[in-house]
Each structure stands twice: as C-alpha cells, then as structure tokens.
Amino acid sequence: MRSFWSEPFLWIHLAGLAALPILLVLCWLGLAVGDPILPVWLELLLIVVVGIAPVLWMQLFRHFNIFSILILALKPEKLTQEQRKILSLFKKPLQRVLAIAAPILLVAILWQLYRAAPIAAPFAPFPPEWRFAGLLLAAAAFLLCNLFLQVPISVLAVLMTSESAFAATEPYPLEKIRQDFTIPGWQVNQILPFINVQEKQSSSASAPIIEDAGSKPSNSSNSI
C-alpha cells in the first residue's frame, strides 16, 4: 500500500461519489416538472451553465482543497509535509484534463435525463405549473453532480500516483495555498482528532522500554 493512502481525507472525498446517483435522480425529477417553457436547447444551456461553470472554474484555477469536511477546513499552516505534497499532486496537468472530461460526461447524461423526463412526471416534486422551480432544482442538483464527480475523480487520480512519484513531489508552498486553492468553511487547527491520538499511541508503543535496574527481580537463589 502506498504511504499516502493512509490519509483519511482522500477516502472521505472519494466516498462522495456515492452521492452522485441520488443527485442525478433529483435532477431528473426537476426536469420532470411541467412542460418546457423555453426552447429545449435554452433550458439545457441554462442548466449546463449553472451546473458546470462554477465547479469547472474552481477545478481549473483554484482547485478544491480536500483537507476539509462540510463547513470545516484545516488551516494551511496546520498541514503536514505529506499533506502539502498531496496538494501539489492536485496541480498536475492530468487534473485539468479530468476537470474538462468530467463535465462532458455529465452533459451527455443530462441530455438522456431530459429526454426521459416524462417518465418521472408522476413523481415530480412540484405541480406542472411550477416548471421554473423544477428547472432551478435540476440546475442545483446538476451543480452538485459536478462537484461530487469532479472532486472524487481528482482524488482518484492522486491515489493512482506511484510511491516513487509521490516521494519526488515537492510540498506545495505554504504561502500559496490560500491563493491557489478553494478552502471552504471555517478554518480550524484540527478536524479529525482521533488521528493524533493514534499517532501518539503508535509512537508510545514503538518507544524503547527502559527498566529500572533497581526494580528488576533477582534471579539469584539463596544458598543453604
């Protein structure tokens, strides 16, 4: 196993991929509300722009900082050398390629959902006259679809990095992290306290045991 695979933030964000099917269903239900009020191409264009542009811009120019959970994020100065190496991997050219390829896949899926929207009409969350609300729901769900696809795919690319390539990677400059990465939420010193506890336990377990010579039991026997 590669040494950096022990970083829990990688697996937490990779697991976000499990939310993608749920979000696609929400998008489908939003598209199923009522009949189109705008030309088909215009409705799709609006959903694509709202759903893709913010996440694509973030991944291309200020990549999502994975050292965060919900509304909390680790302060850059609290990141370890290994964590800063992981950040450097998110700035590789492959990440830009994936950031562009992922939305193309989702747009193809969106088109299929739009075509199949009448099937979901009985389960639409709003009455037919609320078409605009349905489009808003579809756009919001599609935005989250992009986020929960883009971030796990970028994490997967990092996990596929070889151990030798990771060892040769330079830690990302501390002073540039806030400038070059999107850090969501409130910045704190620590998010997963149990990791430090485990490190302390492992370090104490590996520490040499020094016995007090004065307290060692004597093996000599008394002569009779």
Secondary structure by P-SEA (a helix, b strand, c coil): cccccccaaaaaaaacccaaaaaaaaaaaaaacccccccaaaaaaaaaaaacaaaaaaaaccccccccccccccccccccaaaaaaaaaaacaaaaaaaaaaaaaaaaaaaaaaaacccccccccccccaaaaaaaaaaaaaaaaaaaaaaaaaaaaaaaccaaaaaaccccccccccccccccccccccccaaaaaaaaaaaaaacccccccccccccccccc
